Every structure is written in C-alpha cells, then in structure tokens.
Amino acid sequence: MPKRKLQRRSLPTSDSKSSDDVSDLILQESMSEARKILQEGISTVENQSKGLLGLGALADALLLNLERCAKGEITLDQLSQSLKKIPNIFRPPQPVSHPRWLQPELAQQILDSIAGTDPDFVKRAEELSDWIKKSYPPPRGAEWRPENYLLGLEAQRVYDSLKTPKSWMKVAHLKCSQKGPGHTCTKLCADRLRQAADQSKNLAI
C-alpha cells in the first residue's frame, strides 16, 4: 500500500473568517483525513490481532474527539476528560530508575522489548518478572556469613558435648553472639545457632 501523507492546507485569505475559525477548519479536515488513513492502513494488515484492532479503535476515538472539539461539538474540558480515559496499558511507562547494577543500555532494551510486544500479551511485564524470579530463586534458610562458620563449628561442638536431653536453647545460653546485659535468649537465638551449625557441617570438607 503506497504511503499517504496529510496534505498541508493553506489558510484562506477571506476576511469573512477569523484566523481561529480557519485553524479549526484545518484541524477538522486534518483529523478527518487522518482517520481515513488509519482505517485504510488497518484494513490492509493481514492476520489482524485483537491488540491491533484495539489500538486502532482507540486512536480513531481520539482523532474523532479532536475533530469534534474543532467543530465545537465538545468543549476542551470534555476533550481533556476523554484523554484521561486512555487505558494505562497504552500510556508510555513513567520513568523509573533501573537497578544500579544493570547496564543502562540493557535496561532500555528490556523496556523496548516489552513495549514492542503484541498488545494481546497484556501481562507481558508480569510474566517477565515471574520468569526472572523463578530463574533466580532466593536462597533458602538464614543468610550465610563467613563469620558464622566458626560460630557454627563451636555451636555444634557445644551441642555434642551436652548431656541428654540436648537442646539448642542450652547452646544459646552458652554461645549466643548477642549475649550480654539486657538480652534474653529466645527460640530465635537457638535457631540461629542451629542453622549456623548446619551450614558449617555442609561446608566441611
């Protein structure tokens, strides 16, 4: 299909029309012609998707409202209200700072890829987020720290040396890293020492 361009129209020189009236007339004709070009363009696309038809209908509605505003059929306030009804999915995303560790070029490529995907995939951003979370699951259990290795070894040594009944709460009363004035050991302290001991055993050669 050959490309069509909006025709640039010259302003009439008649004294019977003000410049505002002439501008409104040009806007009316331009919007009408733009709607025709849009409809013709969509009709020539093979395998039209619902997303494409939806975008076309939305664009046509906006052009129609601009044309109606130029004709005086609706006010500028009504036109403004109609623009606010544009679904968020069709609005450009608000600028958000990407993670500091992510290269700016790669961050922009990801956003461009999502924006360029068929609108039928309305959950494309959510699906990408789910895929990343599944590909990089958070580690299970307590976070391991190098200083916890020796603590875990010592906690395990103390636990093994206890007489029955053994408990990690007894180990906590002896080896809690937070032991001091104003601190009372709880199950959290015992669990922390038990997990450190488990991690130390897993790392043992």
Secondary structure, 3 states (H helix, E strand, C coil): CCCCCCCCCCCCCCCCCCHHHHHHHHHHHHHHHHHHHHHHHHHCCCCCCHHHHHHHHHHHHHHHHHHHHHHCCCCHHHHHHHHCCCCHHHCCCCCCCCCCCCCHHHHHHHHHHHHCCCCCCCCHHHHHHHHHHHHCCCCCCCCCCCHHHHHHHHHHHHHHHCCCCCCHHHHHHHHCCCCCCCCCCCHHHHHHHHHHHHHHHHHCC
